[in-house]
Amino acid sequence: MKLPSSILKLSHILLEAGARPFIVGGYVRDFFLEKQSKDIDIEVYAINSLEKLKSALETLAPVHEVGKSFGVLKIKLEDYDFDISLPRTETKTAKGHKGFHVQTNGHLDFNTAAKRRDFTMNAIGYDIKTECFIDPHGGREDIKKGIIRHVNDESFVEDPLRVLRAVQFAARFDFTLDTNTLKLCQNMVKNKMLEELPKERIFEEYKKLLLKADKPSVGFELLDKMNALFPEIKALQGVVQDQTYHPEGDVWTHTMMSLDAMVKLKTGDNRRDLVLLLAALCHDLGKAKATKTVDGKVRAIGHENILEPTFCLLKRLSNETALADEITPLVKTHLMPSQLYKQHAKDSAVRRLSTRVNIENLVILAKADHFGRTTAEAKKREYPAGEWLLKKASGLKVSTEKPKAFLQGRHLIDAGMQPGTIFKKILDEAYEAQLDGKIKDEKSALRWLRSSYKR
């Protein structure tokens, strides 16, 4: 393995301190997957003193300690983030992700320490001193075959988070879950072990699934096999759609296709992309309640206004209210680009839309919705309604934010008015006139004020 200079510097310091460093975990796995990684885990053998280790590392850069019981030191060198730890054994003492008694032991052998790892592909070590790989559980062969296989039955079931790690790894690497590993995960779900996890830890795995996978649908299909889908998503299965607009199948199928389509529309901003991906996941949740067959035709009238399933799903994942505040307006307006395009909507309608939602984000969601089906139009990878709306919004300077009000309270004071409840009424009326295009700048705002409220 060709190592960057930062690892070589760090390993030299460790070797001089009498330690035996092994690169472990994701960095080694990613090497065999031919993927780049900036996060490096190093397990240090032949030394038991965390303080001695810390003192040696501080000659390179500031060192941050993460819990003495875990014996983890964090250090950043150049563009790489290092987690340096002593080998350890873990004993289950309570429910949940943190219910372990951890015992560090620098004199453990690598094979024994590797037994606590989750999957064989993450249990490969690289001995920096001898420049040799150590693979006690056949991880390299499993990587070649594209299989995710757990290392040890007993240790695996002790940590329910590993169920979700299996899911996001399968989606990210397009790997298959080993049959026995799948059965273990199914039993853990059946025994409600995922309920032991705090939602923050659950959300972290969902973020990796959404942001790092080329096809997040693979992960959701695996969650379905494990009977671990959230009920709001499970409810989409079997909900029929109009074949004219959705020949691909039920709402579940369309949602998974839209989610995968959204991946290809990512902006590169993780926060923004997370909002967009979650919006794609949520955009048709209302169809589970709204869908009806009338006179032989399938209709889901008003499904975009049924926001309770979206709120419930987001609440399961996170307590971050700002996330729901960004996603629910997108869900509520996801049909608007196509509707406004068909109506040849006026500028005023576009301005009003910008007061409800970020139009650039809305068009991206609408594109994912449009491409997430098997119609002839979707296969062309074109969405004229979106391009039309973006052009309109750009011309009106409302692509990413609503228009700023030209008439302000200071103008009313300058006009000799006394502050009071009337101010809000006047300013609201002026803003409505601005959205309608009757007020175009500050001068026309003042003319409107003089003509509408003559003294």
Secondary structure, 3 states (H helix, E strand, C coil): CCCCHHHHHHHHHHHHCCCEEEEECHHHHHHHCCCCCCEEEEEEECCCCHHHHHHHHCCCCCCEEECCCCCEEEEEECCEEEEEECCEEEEECCCCCCCEEEEECCCCCHHHHHCCCCEHHHCCEEECCCCEEECCCCHHHHHHHCEECECCHHHHHCCCHHHHHHHHHHHHHCCEECHHHHHHHHHHHHCCHHHHCCHHHHHHHHHHHHHHCCCHHHHHHHHHHCCCCCHHHHCCCCCCCCCCCCCCCCHHHHHHHHHHHHHCCCCCCHHHHHHHHHHHHHCCCCHHHHCEEECCEEECCCHHHCCHHHHHHHHHHCCCHHHHHHHHHHHHHCCHHHHHHHCCCCHHHHHHHHCCCCHHHHHHHHHHHHHCCCCHHHHCCCCHHHHHHHHHHHHCCCCCCCCCCCCCHHHHHHCCCCCCHHHHHHHHHHHHHHHCCCCCCHHHHHHHHHHHCCC
